[in-house]
Amino acid sequence: MFIFIMTAAAQSNWVRLWKDIPGMKHERSRLYIREAADSIRNGAAVIICPGGSYHHLGMPHEGFKTAEWFNSIGVTAFVLRYRVSGQGYPP
């Protein structure tokens, strides 16, 4: 799985996690890839799972803003958009 993600990073800034799984065609879970600039990239990476509630995720402020901070110190960040109840998935 990790090799697939790194290959996809060169083509797109996100990867659909369930796209080839039968019955999951409309699944919205994604892994967003935010790479640090080449000049400061240090080889480290982190997966960010933003908080929120049963109805939404805090993607802008707890996901992407956090990724920007990690990028500023040379760390590549992967932001996970996972399923929550407000998207039709009961707790």
Secondary structure in CASP SS format (residue, H / E / C, confidence):
PFRMAT SS
TARGET T0000
AUTHOR 0000-0000-0000
METHOD secondary structure of the structure
MODEL  1
M C 1.00
F H 1.00
I H 1.00
F H 1.00
I H 1.00
M H 1.00
T H 1.00
A H 1.00
A H 1.00
A C 1.00
Q C 1.00
S C 1.00
N C 1.00
W E 1.00
V E 1.00
R E 1.00
L C 1.00
W C 1.00
K C 1.00
D C 1.00
I C 1.00
P C 1.00
G C 1.00
M C 1.00
K C 1.00
H C 1.00
E C 1.00
R C 1.00
S C 1.00
R E 1.00
L E 1.00
Y E 1.00
I E 1.00
R E 1.00
E C 1.00
A C 1.00
A C 1.00
D C 1.00
S C 1.00
I C 1.00
R C 1.00
N C 1.00
G C 1.00
A C 1.00
A E 1.00
V E 1.00
I E 1.00
I E 1.00
C C 1.00
P C 1.00
G C 1.00
G E 1.00
S C 1.00
Y C 1.00
H C 1.00
H C 1.00
L E 1.00
G C 1.00
M H 1.00
P H 1.00
H H 1.00
E H 1.00
G H 1.00
F H 1.00
K H 1.00
T H 1.00
A H 1.00
E H 1.00
W H 1.00
F H 1.00
N H 1.00
S H 1.00
I C 1.00
G C 1.00
V C 1.00
T E 1.00
A E 1.00
F E 1.00
V E 1.00
L E 1.00
R E 1.00
Y C 1.00
R C 1.00
V C 1.00
S H 1.00
G H 1.00
Q H 1.00
G C 1.00
Y C 1.00
P C 1.00
P C 1.00
END
